[in-house]
Amino acid sequence: MNNVALNLVVLRSPDLARAAAFYSRLGLQFSQHQHDSGPQHYAAELGGGVFELYPLAADGPSTLGTRIGFSVPSLDSVVAALSDFPGVIISPPKDSEWGRRAVVADPDGHRVELLQQ
């Protein structure tokens, strides 16, 4: 199974613009999409995969509880860029066996691990 690779992650948000603004601070570059009659959403291509933000419908499934992670070139710069989002830092930047690491929460409460190797 060496050919298995993750190629899609979808998170749902009640406020797509706010979520896209947050993830843009990590360095993601979004474009808006709509497939057939589906909802408008944001998509960012990441090294062979796609990260998408879809609207959270009132009666639809939530993705809250999903934890994701991104490698970033400068952890301290990303954490500083997130300063507009109060209460975002769950675990401040610190060195670990995997590299310099922090855990933040996006505006909807998804936990996001940031890693600088």
C-alpha positions as CSV (number, residue, x, y, z in Angstrom):
1,M,0.0,0.0,0.0
2,N,2.9,2.4,-0.6
3,N,0.9,4.2,-3.3
4,V,-1.7,5.5,-0.8
5,A,-1.7,9.3,-0.4
6,L,-4.1,11.7,1.2
7,N,-5.6,13.9,-1.5
8,L,-8.6,15.7,0.0
9,V,-9.6,17.3,3.3
10,V,-12.9,19.0,3.7
11,L,-13.9,21.2,6.7
12,R,-17.3,22.7,7.2
13,S,-17.8,26.3,8.5
14,P,-20.8,28.5,9.2
15,D,-18.7,31.5,8.0
16,L,-16.6,30.6,5.0
17,A,-15.0,34.0,4.6
18,R,-13.8,34.0,8.2
19,A,-12.5,30.4,7.9
20,A,-10.7,31.2,4.6
21,A,-9.2,34.4,6.1
22,F,-7.8,32.2,9.0
23,Y,-6.3,29.5,6.8
24,S,-4.9,32.1,4.4
25,R,-2.8,33.3,7.3
26,L,-1.1,29.9,7.3
27,G,-0.1,30.5,3.7
28,L,-3.0,28.7,1.9
29,Q,-4.2,30.3,-1.3
30,F,-7.9,29.8,-2.0
31,S,-10.1,30.0,-5.0
32,Q,-13.9,29.8,-5.0
33,H,-15.5,26.8,-6.6
34,Q,-19.0,25.4,-7.2
35,H,-19.6,22.0,-8.8
36,D,-22.9,21.7,-10.7
37,S,-25.7,22.7,-8.3
38,G,-23.5,22.2,-5.1
39,P,-22.6,24.9,-2.7
40,Q,-20.0,27.5,-3.3
41,H,-16.9,26.7,-1.4
42,Y,-13.2,27.5,-1.1
43,A,-10.3,25.2,-2.3
44,A,-6.6,25.4,-1.9
45,E,-4.2,23.0,-3.6
46,L,-1.4,21.6,-1.4
47,G,1.3,19.4,-2.8
48,G,-0.8,16.9,-4.6
49,G,-3.9,17.3,-2.4
50,V,-6.8,19.7,-1.9
51,F,-8.0,21.5,1.3
52,E,-11.6,22.6,1.0
53,L,-13.9,24.8,3.1
54,Y,-17.6,24.0,2.6
55,P,-20.5,25.8,4.2
56,L,-22.0,24.1,7.3
57,A,-25.7,23.6,6.7
58,A,-28.1,23.9,9.6
59,D,-29.1,20.3,9.3
60,G,-25.8,19.0,7.9
61,P,-22.9,17.1,9.5
62,S,-20.3,19.0,11.4
63,T,-16.5,18.4,11.0
64,L,-15.9,19.8,14.5
65,G,-13.6,17.3,16.3
66,T,-11.5,16.8,13.2
67,R,-7.8,17.6,13.9
68,I,-5.6,18.6,11.0
69,G,-2.0,19.6,10.7
70,F,0.2,21.7,8.4
71,S,3.9,22.1,8.0
72,V,4.9,25.7,7.8
73,P,8.2,27.4,6.9
74,S,8.1,29.7,10.0
75,L,6.0,28.8,13.0
76,D,6.6,32.0,14.8
77,S,5.6,34.1,11.8
78,V,2.3,32.1,11.3
79,V,1.4,32.4,15.0
80,A,2.1,36.1,14.8
81,A,-0.1,36.4,11.7
82,L,-3.0,34.8,13.7
83,S,-3.0,37.5,16.3
84,D,-6.2,39.0,14.9
85,F,-8.0,35.8,16.0
86,P,-8.4,36.0,19.9
87,G,-8.0,32.8,21.9
88,V,-6.5,30.9,18.9
89,I,-3.4,29.5,20.7
90,I,-4.1,26.1,22.4
91,S,-0.5,25.1,22.8
92,P,2.1,27.8,22.2
93,P,5.2,27.2,20.0
94,K,7.8,24.9,21.5
95,D,10.4,22.5,20.4
96,S,9.5,18.8,20.2
97,E,10.9,15.6,18.8
98,W,9.2,16.3,15.5
99,G,10.3,20.0,15.2
100,R,9.0,23.3,16.5
101,R,5.2,22.8,17.1
102,A,2.1,24.6,18.2
103,V,-1.6,23.8,18.3
104,V,-4.2,26.5,17.4
105,A,-8.0,26.5,17.0
106,D,-9.6,27.9,13.9
107,P,-12.6,30.3,14.3
108,D,-14.9,27.3,14.3
109,G,-13.0,25.3,16.9
110,H,-11.2,22.8,14.7
111,R,-7.8,22.0,16.2
112,V,-4.9,22.7,13.8
113,E,-1.3,21.5,14.5
114,L,1.4,23.6,13.0
115,L,4.8,22.2,12.6
116,Q,8.1,23.7,11.5
117,Q,10.7,21.1,10.8
